[in-house]
């Protein structure tokens, strides 16, 4: 039997992860567009702004991808450690306590006898590996993280490439950013089974507040 060869997901990134990465990418690019002085901005300023926004999101996309892999590895190691501890538990009470510490919601529906059956079943299976590693799905997830952060740059930056009026380009860019935040919020609200419209407006407000804080703090 192969232990923990994937994260058990139908998709590489779950809705919460996709939402976080798109939100992060939008905040990064909005800090650049929001700091642009449209009253005095020339073509060179706009080019520098777009280059900086893209470069920043590429760099942070790579960093986020690496952090994603680190998180996956830590999660796998923790899961294998828990499996080994349950296998080596002395009785059902000890196994139930271990399950409760890792997954309280799951333990709520289990009795010590149930946990003991799980413990005995795990002992019948081959022992989990001493070390865990990354697989192809994990690397796809890291690439997905990087791509999402980078792609969030383009819709917000495109108006500056096709519009000569910097003020109009900024307004269109901000409108696109708000629309993207709203759509991301709708998707996230449906994923967590909450009011999509409420979550969408909260996402828009959250994005604006985070961008304002980032600009105010010199980001």
N, C-alpha and C positions, 0 to 999 in steps of 0.2 A: 504493500500500500504506500502511496506517495502522500507525505504529510505536507500540508500548507504549500502546495505548488501554485496556488492562486489565491486571491483575496476573496474568492467566492462571490464575485459580482458579475452581473450581466454586462455591465459597462465598466470601462476602465476607470472613469471618474464618476462619483455619485453626484446628484444635483447640488448638494451643499458645497462640494469641492469646486464644481464648475462655476457656481455662483460666486464663490470667494475669489477665484482667479480672474473672472471677468470684471468683478468689482475692483479688484486690485489694479488691473490694467487700466481701467477707466480713470481711477483716481490718479495714477501716475501721469497719464497724458493730459488730464485736466489741470494738473498743477503747472504744466508748461503753457497750455493755451490760456489759462487764467492769469498767468503772470505777464502775458504779452501786452505791451502798450500799443493798442491799435491806432491811437492818434498819431504816433510817430513811427510806426513800424514800416520798414521797407522790405523789399524782396529778400535782402540778405538776412534781416531779422527773422522773417517767417521761415526761411530755409534753415536757419540755425535752430529755431524752435522745434521744427519738425524733426530735424536730425537728432536733436537732444532727446526728444520724447521717444523716438524709435529706439535710439541707443540705450536709453534708460530702461525701457520695457524689455528689450532683448537681454540686457544684463540681469534684470530682476527675474525674468522668465527662467534663465539658466539657474539662478540661485534658488528660486522656488522649486525647480525640478530636482535639484540636489537635496533640498530639505524634504521634499516628498519621498525620495528614495530612503533618506535617513529615517523618516517616520514609518515607512513600510517595513524596513528592516527591524526597527524597534518593536513594531506591532507583532511581527512574526516571532521574534525572539520571546516576547512576553507570552504569546499563545503556546509555544512549545514548552516553555517553563511551566505554565499552568497545567498543560496536559501531563507532563512528567510528575508534577506534584499530586494530581488527582490519581494517577496510576499508583503512586507510592503511598497514598493515604491508608491509614490503618483500618478505617471503617467508613460506613456511610455518613456518619456525623461529620467526620473530618472532611470527607469529599464535599458534603453539602456546604460546609463553611468556606471551602475554597471557591466553589462555584458562586456562592453569595458575594464573596469579596470581589469577584471579577465581573459578574453579571447579576446584580440584585433583582432585576425584573424577571430573569429566567429562574432564579432560585425561589422566587415568590411562589411559583407554581409547582415546585418540586418538594417532595418529602425526603427525609433521609434514606428511606428504602429505595426511592427512585435514584438518588445520587449514588447509592451503593451499587445498583445495577449498572449505572454508567461507569463507575470505577472498575467493576469486574469486567465489563465489556472492553474497556480500554486496555486492561491487562491481557486480554486475549489477542489484541492486535499487536503487530510489530512495534517495537519501541520507536518513538519519534527520534529524528536525527539530533546529534549533539550540537550541530551548527546549522543555521539557516542561511539561505542566500536569496538573491534577487532573480526573478525570472523575466521572460519576455513581456508578460503583462505589466509587470512593475515598471519596466523601462518605457513601455508605451504610455503608461500613466504619467511618468515624468516628462515625456515629450509632449503629452497633451497639456500638461500644466504650462510648459514653456510657450506652446503655440497659442493657447488661450490668452495669455498675458500680452503676447506680441500682437495678435490679431485685434485686440481691443483698441490698439493705437490707430488703426487705419480709418474706420468710419468717422472718428472725431477729427482726424487730421486732413481728410480729403477735401473739405471745403476750402482750405487754405491753398490747395493746389489748383483749384479750378475757378476761384473767384478772385478778382483783382481788388475788390473793396474789402479791406481787412476787417472793418467793423461788421459788415454783412456776413463775412466768412465766420467771424467769431460767434455771431448770433446763431447761425445755422449749425455750427459745430456744437454749441451748447445745447441746442434743441435736440440734436442727434444723441448727445450724451445722456440727456434726460430721458429720451425715448428708450435708449438701451438699458438704462437703470430700471425703468418701468417694466420693460419686457423681462429682464432678469428677475425682478421681484415677483412678477406673475408666475414665472416658472418655478421659482423657489417656494412660493406660497402653495402651489399645487403639490409640489414634492413633499412638503411637510404637513399637508392636509390642513392648512389654515386659510383664512380669507385671502385669496390671491390679490384682490384689489387693495386691501389694507396693507399687505406685505409689499406690494408694488410701490405705494406712496411712501411707506417707511423706508424702502430701499433708496428712493429718490432723495428723501430728506437726509438719510445717512450718508449718501454719496456727497451731497452738497456740504454737509457739516465736515466730513473728513477732508474734502478738498480745501475748504476754508482754513481748517486747522493746519493742514500741511503747508499751505502758502504762508500763513501767519507765522509759522515756526521756521520758515526759511527753506522748506522742502522744495 
